[in-house]
């Protein structure tokens, strides 16, 4: 058997490829701990980046905020003492998603299809926040959770490692 026939025979036994979805998860969370009164005036700031290429089918953003007592104490929008301000920007610098909250946000999910991206490349998640958290009784603690799932699709061939490895 010639080399070409042997290769074609092996490829025939390998099986058909399957398009498989998989997700990359990017998370950011923070629970405020106030050690002194001055800590209330310090802003928490953090950022992370993630890559978007042509294999990305959609992006899902999970967002949850707990601001203790916000159900009884109104938010003063002109000068919020406690807030969470996340922003996701695309590789071109355009804002894909942004929030500015100073009260509880129930778990919410935002979906963005491939058509919603104006560019491919490195996207950024940036968060500015200020909150309060007492550690004596752990009854009053502001926190937030942001989870970004980046859903890819790749062609998976039998006997090859999974796409997300």
Rosetta constraint file for C-alpha pairs under 8 A:
AtomPair CA 1 CA 5 HARMONIC 6.31 0.50
AtomPair CA 1 CA 6 HARMONIC 6.35 0.50
AtomPair CA 2 CA 6 HARMONIC 6.15 0.50
AtomPair CA 3 CA 7 HARMONIC 6.19 0.50
AtomPair CA 4 CA 8 HARMONIC 6.21 0.50
AtomPair CA 5 CA 9 HARMONIC 6.04 0.50
AtomPair CA 6 CA 10 HARMONIC 6.22 0.50
AtomPair CA 7 CA 11 HARMONIC 6.18 0.50
AtomPair CA 8 CA 12 HARMONIC 6.10 0.50
AtomPair CA 9 CA 13 HARMONIC 6.48 0.50
AtomPair CA 10 CA 14 HARMONIC 6.29 0.50
AtomPair CA 11 CA 15 HARMONIC 7.37 0.50
AtomPair CA 14 CA 157 HARMONIC 7.96 0.50
AtomPair CA 14 CA 158 HARMONIC 6.24 0.50
AtomPair CA 14 CA 159 HARMONIC 7.59 0.50
AtomPair CA 15 CA 157 HARMONIC 7.60 0.50
AtomPair CA 15 CA 158 HARMONIC 6.32 0.50
AtomPair CA 16 CA 157 HARMONIC 6.87 0.50
AtomPair CA 16 CA 158 HARMONIC 7.35 0.50
AtomPair CA 17 CA 155 HARMONIC 6.22 0.50
AtomPair CA 17 CA 156 HARMONIC 5.39 0.50
AtomPair CA 17 CA 157 HARMONIC 4.41 0.50
AtomPair CA 17 CA 158 HARMONIC 6.57 0.50
AtomPair CA 18 CA 155 HARMONIC 5.66 0.50
AtomPair CA 18 CA 156 HARMONIC 5.19 0.50
AtomPair CA 18 CA 157 HARMONIC 6.54 0.50
AtomPair CA 19 CA 153 HARMONIC 6.39 0.50
AtomPair CA 19 CA 154 HARMONIC 5.48 0.50
AtomPair CA 19 CA 155 HARMONIC 4.45 0.50
AtomPair CA 19 CA 156 HARMONIC 5.92 0.50
AtomPair CA 20 CA 153 HARMONIC 5.50 0.50
AtomPair CA 20 CA 154 HARMONIC 5.49 0.50
AtomPair CA 20 CA 155 HARMONIC 6.22 0.50
AtomPair CA 20 CA 156 HARMONIC 6.27 0.50
AtomPair CA 20 CA 163 HARMONIC 7.98 0.50
AtomPair CA 21 CA 151 HARMONIC 6.74 0.50
AtomPair CA 21 CA 152 HARMONIC 5.58 0.50
AtomPair CA 21 CA 153 HARMONIC 4.33 0.50
AtomPair CA 21 CA 154 HARMONIC 6.51 0.50
AtomPair CA 22 CA 151 HARMONIC 5.76 0.50
AtomPair CA 22 CA 152 HARMONIC 5.41 0.50
AtomPair CA 22 CA 153 HARMONIC 6.32 0.50
AtomPair CA 22 CA 163 HARMONIC 7.68 0.50
AtomPair CA 22 CA 164 HARMONIC 6.70 0.50
AtomPair CA 23 CA 149 HARMONIC 5.96 0.50
AtomPair CA 23 CA 150 HARMONIC 5.31 0.50
AtomPair CA 23 CA 151 HARMONIC 4.39 0.50
AtomPair CA 23 CA 152 HARMONIC 5.98 0.50
AtomPair CA 23 CA 164 HARMONIC 7.93 0.50
AtomPair CA 24 CA 149 HARMONIC 5.67 0.50
AtomPair CA 24 CA 150 HARMONIC 5.10 0.50
AtomPair CA 24 CA 151 HARMONIC 6.59 0.50
AtomPair CA 24 CA 152 HARMONIC 7.87 0.50
AtomPair CA 25 CA 147 HARMONIC 6.84 0.50
AtomPair CA 25 CA 148 HARMONIC 5.74 0.50
AtomPair CA 25 CA 149 HARMONIC 4.67 0.50
AtomPair CA 25 CA 150 HARMONIC 6.41 0.50
AtomPair CA 26 CA 50 HARMONIC 7.66 0.50
AtomPair CA 26 CA 147 HARMONIC 5.74 0.50
AtomPair CA 26 CA 148 HARMONIC 5.01 0.50
AtomPair CA 26 CA 149 HARMONIC 6.44 0.50
AtomPair CA 27 CA 145 HARMONIC 7.55 0.50
AtomPair CA 27 CA 146 HARMONIC 5.71 0.50
AtomPair CA 27 CA 147 HARMONIC 4.35 0.50
AtomPair CA 27 CA 148 HARMONIC 6.16 0.50
AtomPair CA 28 CA 145 HARMONIC 6.02 0.50
AtomPair CA 28 CA 146 HARMONIC 5.21 0.50
AtomPair CA 28 CA 147 HARMONIC 6.43 0.50
AtomPair CA 29 CA 143 HARMONIC 7.30 0.50
AtomPair CA 29 CA 144 HARMONIC 5.47 0.50
AtomPair CA 29 CA 145 HARMONIC 4.34 0.50
AtomPair CA 29 CA 146 HARMONIC 6.11 0.50
AtomPair CA 30 CA 143 HARMONIC 5.49 0.50
AtomPair CA 30 CA 144 HARMONIC 5.71 0.50
AtomPair CA 30 CA 145 HARMONIC 6.89 0.50
AtomPair CA 31 CA 133 HARMONIC 7.33 0.50
AtomPair CA 31 CA 141 HARMONIC 6.71 0.50
AtomPair CA 31 CA 142 HARMONIC 6.01 0.50
AtomPair CA 31 CA 143 HARMONIC 4.29 0.50
AtomPair CA 31 CA 144 HARMONIC 6.83 0.50
AtomPair CA 32 CA 131 HARMONIC 5.88 0.50
AtomPair CA 32 CA 132 HARMONIC 5.53 0.50
AtomPair CA 32 CA 133 HARMONIC 4.80 0.50
AtomPair CA 32 CA 141 HARMONIC 6.15 0.50
AtomPair CA 32 CA 142 HARMONIC 5.67 0.50
AtomPair CA 32 CA 143 HARMONIC 6.09 0.50
AtomPair CA 33 CA 132 HARMONIC 6.44 0.50
AtomPair CA 33 CA 133 HARMONIC 4.32 0.50
AtomPair CA 33 CA 134 HARMONIC 5.93 0.50
AtomPair CA 33 CA 135 HARMONIC 6.62 0.50
AtomPair CA 33 CA 141 HARMONIC 7.26 0.50
AtomPair CA 34 CA 39 HARMONIC 5.55 0.50
AtomPair CA 34 CA 40 HARMONIC 6.60 0.50
AtomPair CA 34 CA 132 HARMONIC 5.78 0.50
AtomPair CA 34 CA 133 HARMONIC 4.99 0.50
AtomPair CA 34 CA 134 HARMONIC 5.66 0.50
AtomPair CA 34 CA 135 HARMONIC 7.55 0.50
AtomPair CA 35 CA 39 HARMONIC 6.55 0.50
AtomPair CA 35 CA 134 HARMONIC 7.51 0.50
AtomPair CA 36 CA 40 HARMONIC 7.66 0.50
AtomPair CA 37 CA 41 HARMONIC 7.88 0.50
AtomPair CA 38 CA 42 HARMONIC 7.11 0.50
AtomPair CA 40 CA 81 HARMONIC 7.93 0.50
AtomPair CA 40 CA 130 HARMONIC 7.07 0.50
AtomPair CA 40 CA 131 HARMONIC 6.39 0.50
AtomPair CA 40 CA 132 HARMONIC 6.03 0.50
AtomPair CA 41 CA 81 HARMONIC 7.75 0.50
AtomPair CA 41 CA 130 HARMONIC 7.31 0.50
AtomPair CA 42 CA 130 HARMONIC 6.74 0.50
AtomPair CA 43 CA 128 HARMONIC 6.68 0.50
AtomPair CA 43 CA 129 HARMONIC 5.72 0.50
AtomPair CA 43 CA 130 HARMONIC 4.97 0.50
AtomPair CA 44 CA 127 HARMONIC 7.77 0.50
AtomPair CA 44 CA 128 HARMONIC 5.66 0.50
AtomPair CA 44 CA 129 HARMONIC 5.03 0.50
AtomPair CA 44 CA 130 HARMONIC 5.88 0.50
AtomPair CA 45 CA 126 HARMONIC 7.52 0.50
AtomPair CA 45 CA 127 HARMONIC 5.60 0.50
AtomPair CA 45 CA 128 HARMONIC 4.58 0.50
AtomPair CA 45 CA 129 HARMONIC 6.48 0.50
AtomPair CA 46 CA 126 HARMONIC 5.89 0.50
AtomPair CA 46 CA 127 HARMONIC 5.42 0.50
AtomPair CA 46 CA 128 HARMONIC 6.84 0.50
AtomPair CA 47 CA 124 HARMONIC 6.98 0.50
AtomPair CA 47 CA 125 HARMONIC 5.44 0.50
AtomPair CA 47 CA 126 HARMONIC 4.24 0.50
AtomPair CA 47 CA 127 HARMONIC 6.23 0.50
AtomPair CA 48 CA 124 HARMONIC 5.85 0.50
AtomPair CA 48 CA 125 HARMONIC 5.38 0.50
AtomPair CA 48 CA 126 HARMONIC 6.68 0.50
AtomPair CA 49 CA 122 HARMONIC 6.37 0.50
AtomPair CA 49 CA 123 HARMONIC 5.55 0.50
AtomPair CA 49 CA 124 HARMONIC 4.32 0.50
AtomPair CA 49 CA 125 HARMONIC 6.07 0.50
AtomPair CA 50 CA 122 HARMONIC 5.57 0.50
AtomPair CA 50 CA 123 HARMONIC 5.39 0.50
AtomPair CA 50 CA 124 HARMONIC 6.47 0.50
AtomPair CA 51 CA 120 HARMONIC 7.81 0.50
AtomPair CA 51 CA 121 HARMONIC 5.49 0.50
AtomPair CA 51 CA 122 HARMONIC 4.43 0.50
AtomPair CA 51 CA 123 HARMONIC 6.03 0.50
AtomPair CA 52 CA 56 HARMONIC 6.27 0.50
AtomPair CA 52 CA 120 HARMONIC 5.37 0.50
AtomPair CA 52 CA 121 HARMONIC 5.15 0.50
AtomPair CA 52 CA 122 HARMONIC 6.17 0.50
AtomPair CA 52 CA 123 HARMONIC 6.92 0.50
AtomPair CA 53 CA 120 HARMONIC 5.45 0.50
AtomPair CA 53 CA 121 HARMONIC 6.26 0.50
AtomPair CA 54 CA 120 HARMONIC 7.22 0.50
AtomPair CA 55 CA 152 HARMONIC 5.21 0.50
AtomPair CA 55 CA 153 HARMONIC 5.54 0.50
AtomPair CA 55 CA 154 HARMONIC 6.66 0.50
AtomPair CA 56 CA 114 HARMONIC 6.93 0.50
AtomPair CA 56 CA 150 HARMONIC 6.77 0.50
AtomPair CA 56 CA 151 HARMONIC 5.66 0.50
AtomPair CA 56 CA 152 HARMONIC 4.23 0.50
AtomPair CA 56 CA 153 HARMONIC 6.53 0.50
AtomPair CA 57 CA 113 HARMONIC 6.40 0.50
AtomPair CA 57 CA 114 HARMONIC 5.36 0.50
AtomPair CA 57 CA 150 HARMONIC 7.92 0.50
AtomPair CA 57 CA 151 HARMONIC 5.68 0.50
AtomPair CA 57 CA 152 HARMONIC 5.51 0.50
AtomPair CA 57 CA 153 HARMONIC 6.71 0.50
AtomPair CA 58 CA 111 HARMONIC 7.15 0.50
AtomPair CA 58 CA 112 HARMONIC 5.56 0.50
AtomPair CA 58 CA 113 HARMONIC 4.43 0.50
AtomPair CA 58 CA 114 HARMONIC 5.34 0.50
AtomPair CA 58 CA 150 HARMONIC 6.32 0.50
AtomPair CA 58 CA 151 HARMONIC 5.40 0.50
AtomPair CA 58 CA 152 HARMONIC 7.41 0.50
AtomPair CA 59 CA 111 HARMONIC 5.90 0.50
AtomPair CA 59 CA 112 HARMONIC 5.12 0.50
AtomPair CA 59 CA 113 HARMONIC 6.54 0.50
AtomPair CA 59 CA 114 HARMONIC 7.90 0.50
AtomPair CA 59 CA 148 HARMONIC 6.94 0.50
AtomPair CA 59 CA 149 HARMONIC 5.78 0.50
AtomPair CA 59 CA 150 HARMONIC 4.72 0.50
AtomPair CA 59 CA 151 HARMONIC 6.10 0.50
AtomPair CA 60 CA 109 HARMONIC 6.70 0.50
AtomPair CA 60 CA 110 HARMONIC 5.63 0.50
AtomPair CA 60 CA 111 HARMONIC 4.57 0.50
AtomPair CA 60 CA 112 HARMONIC 6.33 0.50
AtomPair CA 60 CA 148 HARMONIC 5.72 0.50
AtomPair CA 60 CA 149 HARMONIC 5.12 0.50
AtomPair CA 60 CA 150 HARMONIC 6.58 0.50
AtomPair CA 60 CA 151 HARMONIC 7.91 0.50
AtomPair CA 61 CA 109 HARMONIC 5.47 0.50
AtomPair CA 61 CA 110 HARMONIC 5.04 0.50
AtomPair CA 61 CA 111 HARMONIC 6.49 0.50
AtomPair CA 61 CA 146 HARMONIC 6.97 0.50
AtomPair CA 61 CA 147 HARMONIC 5.78 0.50
AtomPair CA 61 CA 148 HARMONIC 4.54 0.50
AtomPair CA 61 CA 149 HARMONIC 6.44 0.50
AtomPair CA 62 CA 107 HARMONIC 6.85 0.50
AtomPair CA 62 CA 108 HARMONIC 5.71 0.50
AtomPair CA 62 CA 109 HARMONIC 4.51 0.50
AtomPair CA 62 CA 110 HARMONIC 6.58 0.50
AtomPair CA 62 CA 145 HARMONIC 7.68 0.50
AtomPair CA 62 CA 146 HARMONIC 5.56 0.50
AtomPair CA 62 CA 147 HARMONIC 5.03 0.50
AtomPair CA 62 CA 148 HARMONIC 6.35 0.50
AtomPair CA 63 CA 105 HARMONIC 7.63 0.50
AtomPair CA 63 CA 106 HARMONIC 7.92 0.50
AtomPair CA 63 CA 107 HARMONIC 5.72 0.50
AtomPair CA 63 CA 108 HARMONIC 5.30 0.50
AtomPair CA 63 CA 109 HARMONIC 6.36 0.50
AtomPair CA 63 CA 144 HARMONIC 7.57 0.50
AtomPair CA 63 CA 145 HARMONIC 5.86 0.50
AtomPair CA 63 CA 146 HARMONIC 4.78 0.50
AtomPair CA 63 CA 147 HARMONIC 6.79 0.50
AtomPair CA 64 CA 104 HARMONIC 7.69 0.50
AtomPair CA 64 CA 105 HARMONIC 5.36 0.50
AtomPair CA 64 CA 106 HARMONIC 5.61 0.50
AtomPair CA 64 CA 107 HARMONIC 4.60 0.50
AtomPair CA 64 CA 108 HARMONIC 6.46 0.50
AtomPair CA 64 CA 144 HARMONIC 5.62 0.50
AtomPair CA 64 CA 145 HARMONIC 5.26 0.50
AtomPair CA 64 CA 146 HARMONIC 6.69 0.50
AtomPair CA 65 CA 84 HARMONIC 7.68 0.50
AtomPair CA 65 CA 103 HARMONIC 7.40 0.50
AtomPair CA 65 CA 104 HARMONIC 5.18 0.50
AtomPair CA 65 CA 105 HARMONIC 4.81 0.50
AtomPair CA 65 CA 106 HARMONIC 6.84 0.50
AtomPair CA 65 CA 107 HARMONIC 7.72 0.50
AtomPair CA 65 CA 142 HARMONIC 7.66 0.50
AtomPair CA 65 CA 143 HARMONIC 5.92 0.50
AtomPair CA 65 CA 144 HARMONIC 4.31 0.50
AtomPair CA 65 CA 145 HARMONIC 6.53 0.50
AtomPair CA 66 CA 103 HARMONIC 7.10 0.50
AtomPair CA 66 CA 104 HARMONIC 4.71 0.50
AtomPair CA 66 CA 105 HARMONIC 6.61 0.50
AtomPair CA 66 CA 141 HARMONIC 7.78 0.50
AtomPair CA 66 CA 142 HARMONIC 5.33 0.50
AtomPair CA 66 CA 143 HARMONIC 5.26 0.50
AtomPair CA 66 CA 144 HARMONIC 6.19 0.50
AtomPair CA 67 CA 82 HARMONIC 7.60 0.50
AtomPair CA 67 CA 102 HARMONIC 7.32 0.50
AtomPair CA 67 CA 103 HARMONIC 5.54 0.50
AtomPair CA 67 CA 104 HARMONIC 5.30 0.50
AtomPair CA 67 CA 131 HARMONIC 7.47 0.50
AtomPair CA 67 CA 141 HARMONIC 7.08 0.50
AtomPair CA 67 CA 142 HARMONIC 4.51 0.50
AtomPair CA 67 CA 143 HARMONIC 6.65 0.50
AtomPair CA 68 CA 104 HARMONIC 7.84 0.50
AtomPair CA 68 CA 140 HARMONIC 5.44 0.50
AtomPair CA 68 CA 141 HARMONIC 6.07 0.50
AtomPair CA 68 CA 142 HARMONIC 5.72 0.50
AtomPair CA 69 CA 73 HARMONIC 5.90 0.50
AtomPair CA 69 CA 140 HARMONIC 7.88 0.50
AtomPair CA 70 CA 74 HARMONIC 6.21 0.50
AtomPair CA 70 CA 75 HARMONIC 7.01 0.50
AtomPair CA 70 CA 102 HARMONIC 7.81 0.50
AtomPair CA 70 CA 103 HARMONIC 5.17 0.50
AtomPair CA 70 CA 104 HARMONIC 6.42 0.50
AtomPair CA 71 CA 103 HARMONIC 7.51 0.50
AtomPair CA 71 CA 104 HARMONIC 7.61 0.50
AtomPair CA 75 CA 80 HARMONIC 6.56 0.50
AtomPair CA 75 CA 102 HARMONIC 5.92 0.50
AtomPair CA 75 CA 103 HARMONIC 6.61 0.50
AtomPair CA 76 CA 80 HARMONIC 5.22 0.50
AtomPair CA 76 CA 81 HARMONIC 7.91 0.50
AtomPair CA 77 CA 102 HARMONIC 7.70 0.50
AtomPair CA 80 CA 102 HARMONIC 6.66 0.50
AtomPair CA 81 CA 130 HARMONIC 6.93 0.50
AtomPair CA 81 CA 131 HARMONIC 7.37 0.50
AtomPair CA 82 CA 102 HARMONIC 5.81 0.50
AtomPair CA 82 CA 129 HARMONIC 7.17 0.50
AtomPair CA 82 CA 130 HARMONIC 4.82 0.50
AtomPair CA 82 CA 131 HARMONIC 4.67 0.50
AtomPair CA 82 CA 132 HARMONIC 7.36 0.50
AtomPair CA 83 CA 100 HARMONIC 7.11 0.50
AtomPair CA 83 CA 101 HARMONIC 5.55 0.50
AtomPair CA 83 CA 102 HARMONIC 4.24 0.50
AtomPair CA 83 CA 103 HARMONIC 7.30 0.50
AtomPair CA 83 CA 129 HARMONIC 5.31 0.50
AtomPair CA 83 CA 130 HARMONIC 5.32 0.50
AtomPair CA 83 CA 131 HARMONIC 6.57 0.50
AtomPair CA 84 CA 99 HARMONIC 7.65 0.50
AtomPair CA 84 CA 100 HARMONIC 5.99 0.50
AtomPair CA 84 CA 101 HARMONIC 5.49 0.50
AtomPair CA 84 CA 102 HARMONIC 6.49 0.50
AtomPair CA 84 CA 127 HARMONIC 7.10 0.50
AtomPair CA 84 CA 128 HARMONIC 6.08 0.50
AtomPair CA 84 CA 129 HARMONIC 4.30 0.50
AtomPair CA 84 CA 130 HARMONIC 6.66 0.50
AtomPair CA 84 CA 144 HARMONIC 7.58 0.50
AtomPair CA 85 CA 98 HARMONIC 7.23 0.50
AtomPair CA 85 CA 99 HARMONIC 5.52 0.50
AtomPair CA 85 CA 100 HARMONIC 4.57 0.50
AtomPair CA 85 CA 101 HARMONIC 6.57 0.50
AtomPair CA 85 CA 127 HARMONIC 5.54 0.50
AtomPair CA 85 CA 128 HARMONIC 5.16 0.50
AtomPair CA 85 CA 129 HARMONIC 5.97 0.50
AtomPair CA 86 CA 98 HARMONIC 5.67 0.50
AtomPair CA 86 CA 99 HARMONIC 5.67 0.50
AtomPair CA 86 CA 100 HARMONIC 7.08 0.50
AtomPair CA 86 CA 125 HARMONIC 6.99 0.50
AtomPair CA 86 CA 126 HARMONIC 5.63 0.50
AtomPair CA 86 CA 127 HARMONIC 4.25 0.50
AtomPair CA 86 CA 128 HARMONIC 6.46 0.50
AtomPair CA 87 CA 95 HARMONIC 7.01 0.50
AtomPair CA 87 CA 96 HARMONIC 7.68 0.50
AtomPair CA 87 CA 97 HARMONIC 5.70 0.50
AtomPair CA 87 CA 98 HARMONIC 4.28 0.50
AtomPair CA 87 CA 99 HARMONIC 6.69 0.50
AtomPair CA 87 CA 124 HARMONIC 7.89 0.50
AtomPair CA 87 CA 125 HARMONIC 5.70 0.50
AtomPair CA 87 CA 126 HARMONIC 5.32 0.50
AtomPair CA 87 CA 127 HARMONIC 6.43 0.50
AtomPair CA 88 CA 95 HARMONIC 5.98 0.50
AtomPair CA 88 CA 96 HARMONIC 5.53 0.50
AtomPair CA 88 CA 97 HARMONIC 5.15 0.50
AtomPair CA 88 CA 98 HARMONIC 6.36 0.50
AtomPair CA 88 CA 123 HARMONIC 6.94 0.50
AtomPair CA 88 CA 124 HARMONIC 5.45 0.50
AtomPair CA 88 CA 125 HARMONIC 4.50 0.50
AtomPair CA 88 CA 126 HARMONIC 6.51 0.50
AtomPair CA 89 CA 93 HARMONIC 5.44 0.50
AtomPair CA 89 CA 94 HARMONIC 5.39 0.50
AtomPair CA 89 CA 95 HARMONIC 4.40 0.50
AtomPair CA 89 CA 96 HARMONIC 5.39 0.50
AtomPair CA 89 CA 97 HARMONIC 7.14 0.50
AtomPair CA 89 CA 123 HARMONIC 5.65 0.50
AtomPair CA 89 CA 124 HARMONIC 5.29 0.50
AtomPair CA 89 CA 125 HARMONIC 6.72 0.50
AtomPair CA 90 CA 94 HARMONIC 5.36 0.50
AtomPair CA 90 CA 95 HARMONIC 6.36 0.50
AtomPair CA 90 CA 96 HARMONIC 6.31 0.50
AtomPair CA 90 CA 117 HARMONIC 7.11 0.50
AtomPair CA 90 CA 118 HARMONIC 7.21 0.50
AtomPair CA 90 CA 119 HARMONIC 6.68 0.50
AtomPair CA 90 CA 120 HARMONIC 7.64 0.50
AtomPair CA 90 CA 121 HARMONIC 7.63 0.50
AtomPair CA 90 CA 122 HARMONIC 6.91 0.50
AtomPair CA 90 CA 123 HARMONIC 4.59 0.50
AtomPair CA 90 CA 124 HARMONIC 6.70 0.50
AtomPair CA 91 CA 119 HARMONIC 6.07 0.50
AtomPair CA 91 CA 120 HARMONIC 6.26 0.50
AtomPair CA 91 CA 121 HARMONIC 5.16 0.50
AtomPair CA 91 CA 122 HARMONIC 5.01 0.50
AtomPair CA 91 CA 123 HARMONIC 5.12 0.50
AtomPair CA 91 CA 124 HARMONIC 7.76 0.50
AtomPair CA 92 CA 118 HARMONIC 7.43 0.50
AtomPair CA 92 CA 119 HARMONIC 6.30 0.50
AtomPair CA 94 CA 118 HARMONIC 7.76 0.50
AtomPair CA 96 CA 116 HARMONIC 7.80 0.50
AtomPair CA 96 CA 117 HARMONIC 7.46 0.50
AtomPair CA 101 CA 105 HARMONIC 7.81 0.50
AtomPair CA 112 CA 116 HARMONIC 5.85 0.50
AtomPair CA 112 CA 117 HARMONIC 7.83 0.50
AtomPair CA 113 CA 117 HARMONIC 7.47 0.50
AtomPair CA 131 CA 141 HARMONIC 7.94 0.50
AtomPair CA 131 CA 142 HARMONIC 5.60 0.50
AtomPair CA 131 CA 143 HARMONIC 7.52 0.50
AtomPair CA 132 CA 140 HARMONIC 7.36 0.50
AtomPair CA 132 CA 141 HARMONIC 5.94 0.50
AtomPair CA 132 CA 142 HARMONIC 5.59 0.50
AtomPair CA 133 CA 138 HARMONIC 7.54 0.50
AtomPair CA 133 CA 140 HARMONIC 5.60 0.50
AtomPair CA 133 CA 141 HARMONIC 3.93 0.50
AtomPair CA 133 CA 142 HARMONIC 5.84 0.50
AtomPair CA 134 CA 138 HARMONIC 5.86 0.50
AtomPair CA 134 CA 139 HARMONIC 7.27 0.50
AtomPair CA 134 CA 140 HARMONIC 5.81 0.50
AtomPair CA 134 CA 141 HARMONIC 6.16 0.50
AtomPair CA 154 CA 163 HARMONIC 6.43 0.50
AtomPair CA 155 CA 163 HARMONIC 7.76 0.50
AtomPair CA 156 CA 160 HARMONIC 7.24 0.50
AtomPair CA 156 CA 162 HARMONIC 6.68 0.50
AtomPair CA 156 CA 163 HARMONIC 6.65 0.50
AtomPair CA 161 CA 165 HARMONIC 6.90 0.50
